Amino acid sequence: MSDRSMNTYCKICNKGYQICNSCAGQKKVKPWRTVTDTMEHYKIYLAIHGYTISMDKASARAELKNCDLSGLQNFKPEIRSVINEIMSEI
């Protein structure tokens, strides 16, 4: 896929990807493709978003433990920082 076909970027890893017009046009419920490049990154996004809004650290940690964090070194620096904060001891 060429760089020209990339029309959005993952909120977790900042990787460019193409989103279809029908997904981009959703107003009420955002499909995961409008936020992240993979479903796994969307699960991480939900845990981090919940934590920054109102979720306690222990609950966010439990959610992140169910996520694949193997690409953590490739995540955006601010995302890595929040994940490290959540995963640190209470």
N, CA, C and O atoms as a DFTB+ gen file, in Angstrom:
360 C
 N C O
     1  1       0.840      -1.167       0.000
     2  2       0.000       0.000       0.000
     3  2       0.897       1.247       0.000
     4  3       1.803       1.363       0.825
     5  1       0.648       2.147      -0.898
     6  2       1.472       3.347      -0.996
     7  2       1.130       4.340       0.106
     8  3       0.049       4.288       0.692
     9  1       2.066       5.244       0.381
    10  2       1.842       6.275       1.389
    11  2       0.647       7.145       1.039
    12  3      -0.011       7.678       1.932
    13  1       0.356       7.296      -0.243
    14  2      -0.754       8.147      -0.674
    15  2      -2.102       7.546      -0.295
    16  3      -3.082       8.276      -0.147
    17  1      -2.166       6.225      -0.137
    18  2      -3.438       5.594       0.196
    19  2      -3.706       5.597       1.703
    20  3      -4.802       5.243       2.138
    21  1      -2.716       5.993       2.492
    22  2      -2.892       6.090       3.940
    23  2      -3.692       7.364       4.236
    24  3      -3.260       8.466       3.898
    25  1      -4.845       7.209       4.859
    26  2      -5.645       8.395       5.129
    27  2      -5.968       8.585       6.610
    28  3      -6.735       9.477       6.973
    29  1      -5.379       7.743       7.465
    30  2      -5.524       7.925       8.910
    31  2      -4.367       7.211       9.609
    32  3      -3.645       6.424       8.996
    33  1      -4.206       7.495      10.891
    34  2      -3.089       6.933      11.657
    35  2      -3.581       6.350      12.972
    36  3      -4.458       6.914      13.626
    37  1      -3.005       5.213      13.352
    38  2      -3.380       4.514      14.572
    39  2      -3.077       5.385      15.792
    40  3      -1.997       5.968      15.886
    41  1      -4.020       5.473      16.716
    42  2      -3.855       6.263      17.935
    43  2      -2.877       5.612      18.917
    44  3      -2.435       6.256      19.869
    45  1      -2.541       4.350      18.693
    46  2      -1.626       3.631      19.579
    47  2      -0.200       3.633      19.029
    48  3       0.733       4.005      19.740
    49  1      -0.021       3.223      17.775
    50  2       1.335       3.079      17.227
    51  2       1.690       4.113      16.166
    52  3       2.840       4.191      15.732
    53  1       0.715       4.903      15.750
    54  2       0.883       5.958      14.747
    55  2       1.182       5.412      13.348
    56  3       1.653       6.150      12.482
    57  1       0.911       4.130      13.126
    58  2       1.082       3.531      11.805
    59  2      -0.044       4.017      10.893
    60  3      -1.210       4.034      11.285
    61  1       0.316       4.406       9.683
    62  2      -0.689       4.831       8.721
    63  2      -1.434       3.642       8.148
    64  3      -0.856       2.575       7.942
    65  1      -2.708       3.831       7.894
    66  2      -3.511       2.792       7.253
    67  2      -4.661       3.446       6.522
    68  3      -4.959       4.622       6.730
    69  1      -5.297       2.683       5.673
    70  2      -6.414       3.213       4.892
    71  2      -7.726       2.837       5.548
    72  3      -7.921       1.696       5.970
    73  1      -8.613       3.793       5.629
    74  2      -9.944       3.539       6.175
    75  2     -10.961       3.770       5.061
    76  3     -10.838       4.714       4.281
    77  1     -11.949       2.912       4.996
    78  2     -12.952       3.047       3.949
    79  2     -13.907       4.195       4.268
    80  3     -14.052       4.585       5.427
    81  1     -14.544       4.722       3.260
    82  2     -15.452       5.853       3.449
    83  2     -16.639       5.519       4.344
    84  3     -17.104       6.378       5.093
    85  1     -17.134       4.295       4.279
    86  2     -18.287       3.944       5.112
    87  2     -17.916       3.934       6.591
    88  3     -18.730       4.314       7.433
    89  1     -16.683       3.498       6.922
    90  2     -16.238       3.531       8.318
    91  2     -15.994       4.966       8.778
    92  3     -16.383       5.347       9.881
    93  1     -15.357       5.743       7.935
    94  2     -15.039       7.128       8.288
    95  2     -16.301       7.961       8.470
    96  3     -16.301       8.940       9.217
    97  1     -17.379       7.575       7.785
    98  2     -18.617       8.343       7.837
    99  2     -19.498       8.059       9.041
   100  3     -20.511       8.734       9.227
   101  1     -19.144       7.084       9.860
   102  2     -19.942       6.762      11.034
   103  2     -19.894       7.912      12.038
   104  3     -18.809       8.392      12.368
   105  1     -21.039       8.356      12.521
   106  2     -21.086       9.465      13.470
   107  2     -21.436       9.015      14.886
   108  3     -20.847       9.517      15.844
   109  1     -22.368       8.092      15.044
   110  2     -22.811       7.690      16.385
   111  2     -21.839       6.713      17.043
   112  3     -21.328       6.984      18.129
   113  1     -21.589       5.607      16.406
   114  2     -20.720       4.570      16.960
   115  2     -19.485       4.468      16.075
   116  3     -19.587       4.158      14.888
   117  1     -18.329       4.729      16.653
   118  2     -17.102       4.659      15.873
   119  2     -16.625       3.213      15.776
   120  3     -16.333       2.581      16.792
   121  1     -16.547       2.695      14.562
   122  2     -15.947       1.374      14.409
   123  2     -14.465       1.448      14.803
   124  3     -13.844       2.504      14.689
   125  1     -13.913       0.344      15.257
   126  2     -12.532       0.358      15.729
   127  2     -11.566       0.838      14.648
   128  3     -10.519       1.400      14.970
   129  1     -11.891       0.632      13.397
   130  2     -10.996       1.053      12.309
   131  2     -10.854       2.570      12.222
   132  3      -9.906       3.054      11.603
   133  1     -11.751       3.321      12.812
   134  2     -11.618       4.776      12.760
   135  2     -10.637       5.280      13.810
   136  3     -10.254       6.449      13.785
   137  1     -10.221       4.407      14.740
   138  2      -9.343       4.804      15.843
   139  2      -7.981       4.135      15.756
   140  3      -6.959       4.778      15.994
   141  1      -7.957       2.850      15.415
   142  2      -6.714       2.077      15.419
   143  2      -6.596       1.205      14.171
   144  3      -7.567       0.994      13.444
   145  1      -5.396       0.710      13.946
   146  2      -5.152      -0.129      12.773
   147  2      -5.480      -1.596      13.000
   148  3      -5.649      -2.340      12.034
   149  1      -5.575      -2.034      14.262
   150  2      -5.919      -3.431      14.562
   151  2      -6.904      -3.481      15.731
   152  3      -6.996      -2.542      16.521
   153  1      -7.622      -4.567      15.824
   154  2      -8.558      -4.754      16.937
   155  2      -7.794      -4.808      18.262
   156  3      -8.275      -4.299      19.274
   157  1      -6.622      -5.413      18.261
   158  2      -5.820      -5.507      19.485
   159  2      -5.420      -4.115      19.973
   160  3      -5.455      -3.847      21.174
   161  1      -5.046      -3.242      19.063
   162  2      -4.712      -1.870      19.454
   163  2      -5.948      -1.136      19.960
   164  3      -5.840      -0.260      20.819
   165  1      -7.120      -1.485      19.437
   166  2      -8.351      -0.866      19.928
   167  2      -8.627      -1.271      21.377
   168  3      -9.092      -0.453      22.171
   169  1      -8.348      -2.514      21.719
   170  2      -8.521      -2.958      23.113
   171  2      -7.595      -2.160      24.036
   172  3      -7.993      -1.777      25.136
   173  1      -6.369      -1.912      23.592
   174  2      -5.428      -1.105      24.366
   175  2      -5.952       0.319      24.481
   176  3      -5.911       0.923      25.553
   177  1      -6.440       0.842      23.375
   178  2      -7.007       2.194      23.364
   179  2      -8.149       2.319      24.385
   180  3      -8.208       3.297      25.131
   181  1      -9.041       1.347      24.418
   182  2     -10.169       1.385      25.350
   183  2      -9.704       1.382      26.800
   184  3     -10.254       2.112      27.625
   185  1      -8.701       0.572      27.120
   186  2      -8.181       0.518      28.491
   187  2      -7.554       1.853      28.882
   188  3      -7.795       2.355      29.980
   189  1      -6.757       2.425      27.993
   190  2      -6.105       3.702      28.282
   191  2      -7.127       4.826      28.371
   192  3      -7.056       5.666      29.268
   193  1      -8.064       4.840      27.454
   194  2      -9.097       5.870      27.470
   195  2      -9.920       5.795      28.755
   196  3     -10.198       6.816      29.383
   197  1     -10.301       4.592      29.135
   198  2     -11.057       4.415      30.378
   199  2     -10.283       4.907      31.585
   200  3     -10.847       5.540      32.477
   201  1      -8.996       4.616      31.610
   202  2      -8.137       5.044      32.717
   203  2      -8.031       6.562      32.779
   204  3      -8.090       7.142      33.863
   205  1      -7.876       7.202      31.641
   206  2      -7.733       8.660      31.648
   207  2      -9.040       9.370      31.959
   208  3      -9.029      10.522      32.392
   209  1     -10.160       8.705      31.746
   210  2     -11.463       9.310      32.036
   211  2     -11.889       9.039      33.481
   212  3     -12.186       9.974      34.225
   213  1     -11.921       7.768      33.880
   214  2     -12.459       7.481      35.211
   215  2     -12.081       6.124      35.808
   216  3     -12.319       5.889      36.992
   217  1     -11.505       5.241      35.021
   218  2     -11.205       3.888      35.499
   219  2     -10.037       3.913      36.484
   220  3      -9.069       4.647      36.286
   221  1     -10.131       3.110      37.543
   222  2      -9.019       3.045      38.486
   223  2      -7.877       2.225      37.894
   224  3      -8.066       1.459      36.949
   225  1      -6.700       2.401      38.463
   226  2      -5.485       1.790      37.955
   227  2      -5.568       0.262      37.928
   228  3      -5.137      -0.365      36.960
   229  1      -6.113      -0.328      38.969
   230  2      -6.210      -1.790      39.040
   231  2      -7.095      -2.346      37.925
   232  3      -6.767      -3.372      37.328
   233  1      -8.196      -1.688      37.645
   234  2      -9.101      -2.132      36.574
   235  2      -8.439      -1.971      35.212
   236  3      -8.546      -2.850      34.357
   237  1      -7.756      -0.846      35.012
   238  2      -7.060      -0.620      33.747
   239  2      -5.957      -1.661      33.559
   240  3      -5.766      -2.168      32.454
   241  1      -5.233      -1.983      34.629
   242  2      -4.187      -2.998      34.559
   243  2      -4.787      -4.345      34.177
   244  3      -4.228      -5.057      33.342
   245  1      -5.909      -4.699      34.775
   246  2      -6.566      -5.973      34.455
   247  2      -6.945      -6.023      32.978
   248  3      -6.792      -7.062      32.335
   249  1      -7.438      -4.911      32.435
   250  2      -7.784      -4.874      31.011
   251  2      -6.537      -5.006      30.141
   252  3      -6.540      -5.745      29.156
   253  1      -5.471      -4.291      30.503
   254  2      -4.245      -4.351      29.706
   255  2      -3.586      -5.718      29.756
   256  3      -2.921      -6.115      28.799
   257  1      -3.758      -6.449      30.855
   258  2      -3.185      -7.796      30.942
   259  2      -3.824      -8.739      29.927
   260  3      -3.253      -9.780      29.599
   261  1      -5.007      -8.380      29.429
   262  2      -5.686      -9.179      28.412
   263  2      -5.362      -8.705      27.003
   264  3      -5.952      -9.181      26.033
   265  1      -4.432      -7.778      26.888
   266  2      -4.039      -7.225      25.592
   267  2      -2.633      -7.693      25.220
   268  3      -1.819      -8.025      26.081
   269  1      -2.379      -7.710      23.931
   270  2      -1.050      -8.044      23.425
   271  2      -0.215      -6.768      23.419
   272  3      -0.412      -5.897      22.571
   273  1       0.710      -6.660      24.356
   274  2       1.579      -5.488      24.463
   275  2       2.965      -5.757      23.888
   276  3       3.911      -5.028      24.183
   277  1       3.089      -6.796      23.069
   278  2       4.402      -7.186      22.555
   279  2       5.059      -6.111      21.682
   280  3       6.284      -6.104      21.563
   281  1       4.309      -5.227      21.083
   282  2       4.876      -4.169      20.248
   283  2       5.036      -2.850      20.988
   284  3       5.125      -1.797      20.357
   285  1       5.074      -2.892      22.307
   286  2       5.113      -1.679      23.132
   287  2       6.196      -0.698      22.690
   288  3       5.967       0.512      22.700
   289  1       7.363      -1.191      22.305
   290  2       8.459      -0.307      21.903
   291  2       8.116       0.498      20.656
   292  3       8.756       1.514      20.388
   293  1       7.122       0.067      19.892
   294  2       6.713       0.778      18.676
   295  2       5.517       1.702      18.898
   296  3       5.084       2.386      17.970
   297  1       4.988       1.729      20.104
   298  2       3.835       2.590      20.392
   299  2       4.289       4.040      20.497
   300  3       5.467       4.320      20.715
   301  1       3.358       4.936      20.343
   302  2       3.643       6.361      20.512
   303  2       4.176       6.581      21.932
   304  3       3.721       5.918      22.864
   305  1       5.126       7.493      22.111
   306  2       5.726       7.706      23.443
   307  2       4.699       7.992      24.541
   308  3       4.829       7.476      25.651
   309  1       3.698       8.791      24.252
   310  2       2.696       9.104      25.275
   311  2       1.845       7.887      25.638
   312  3       1.371       7.780      26.769
   313  1       1.652       6.985      24.703
   314  2       0.912       5.743      24.968
   315  2       1.764       4.819      25.832
   316  3       1.270       4.250      26.805
   317  1       3.044       4.668      25.483
   318  2       3.960       3.850      26.304
   319  2       3.994       4.370      27.733
   320  3       3.983       3.584      28.680
   321  1       4.034       5.673      27.893
   322  2       4.102       6.282      29.222
   323  2       2.882       5.924      30.071
   324  3       3.020       5.560      31.239
   325  1       1.696       6.029      29.485
   326  2       0.469       5.710      30.231
   327  2       0.426       4.221      30.540
   328  3       0.034       3.837      31.642
   329  1       0.819       3.374      29.594
   330  2       0.839       1.933      29.851
   331  2       1.800       1.613      30.984
   332  3       1.467       0.834      31.877
   333  1       2.980       2.201      30.957
   334  2       3.962       1.967      32.036
   335  2       3.411       2.436      33.382
   336  3       3.621       1.775      34.398
   337  1       2.718       3.553      33.399
   338  2       2.096       4.058      34.633
   339  2       1.050       3.076      35.148
   340  3       1.012       2.758      36.336
   341  1       0.202       2.602      34.239
   342  2      -0.865       1.672      34.646
   343  2      -0.269       0.357      35.149
   344  3      -0.743      -0.202      36.138
   345  1       0.757      -0.131      34.479
   346  2       1.312      -1.437      34.827
   347  2       2.252      -1.393      36.028
   348  3       2.638      -2.440      36.548
   349  1       2.626      -0.183      36.476
   350  2       3.475      -0.076      37.654
   351  2       2.683      -0.468      38.908
   352  3       1.452      -0.437      38.911
   353  1       3.386      -0.825      39.939
   354  2       2.728      -1.234      41.186
   355  2       1.926      -0.083      41.772
   356  3       2.309       1.083      41.670
   357  1       0.833      -0.430      42.372
   358  2      -0.062       0.583      42.990
   359  2       0.566       1.128      44.243
   360  3      -0.021       1.984      44.906
